[in-house]
Amino acid sequence: MSRFYGDFDPASTASTTVTATVVDSTSISLYMPFENDMNDHSIHSHTVSTAGTPELTSAQAKFGSNSVRLDSSTGEYFTIPHNSVFDLNGTDFTIEMFVYFLGSEGQQAAVSKWTGSGNNKSFILMTQTGAGAYFYWTENGSTNQNIQANDLIPTEQWTHIAVTQTGTGAGSGRMYINGSPQTDTDDFSGIYNTSSDVIVGSRDGGGTSLFNGFIEDLRIIKGVSLYTTAFTVPTTAVGNSINIVSSTSDTRSHSHVWNYTDV
């Protein structure tokens, strides 16, 4: 006579986290490294027009051999035509660049999408030697709001400035100076979309609050907040793509049955 003995293992599930890195270039709305030319190196290849005679120069360079010199006394700046990739309302975003100030002419617009006449004000990243940086924006095209950095911007020294929007709500919009989060925060998610051009080195359609110094590695990213806490500033040119790391959970079921022994 056979008798069967055994143990029963119940069905179970096992979960594994799978991490993948995707190289994303479509989120880069504008990238101007100012290394070999004064063009946009994003996949959009925006047309860039110049006012005055800005020049690439090796006099100062954060990375590589060159940066761009903008001279406020001769009215130098860049204009990039409006495009929907610069509409930042309701999305995460990052604006970042390296600046090197010369002199102290008061407020200087590093990059803007802001025309003073009509309801055409979207944003300005405004810098001021000895007084930090300001980020101005509107939610209706006309009423100014702003935050101010608490860290000062030195002269004749490279400084990394970044502005980010992460989600929504109090504190979701922030500025970073050399990787350090600034205490003044707000919510930029309602930033107004306008048909104004993007201006590098000025505002109000050009010719106002002119920048005086050097700029390198300017980048506008739509849909991604690249920095959410203190960070080490880039040590090489940031490039025209970013790495997006995503994690997914892979859950699988396993069936277990009686294990019999015939004795």
Buried (B, 14 or more C-beta within 10 A) or exposed (E): EEEEEEEEEEEEEEEEEEEEEEEBEEBBBBBBBBBEEBBBBBBBEBEBEBBBEBBBBEEBBBBBEBBBBBBBEEBBBBBBEBBEBBBBBEBBBBBBBBBBBBEEBEBBBBBBBBBEEEEBBBBBBBBBBEBBBBBBBBBEBEEEBBBBBBBBBEBEEBBBBBBBBBEEEEEBBBBBBBBBBBEBBBBBBBBBBBEBBBBBBBBBBBEBBBBBBBBBBBBBBBBBBBBBEEBEBBEEBBBBBBEEEEEEEEEEEEEEEEEEEEE
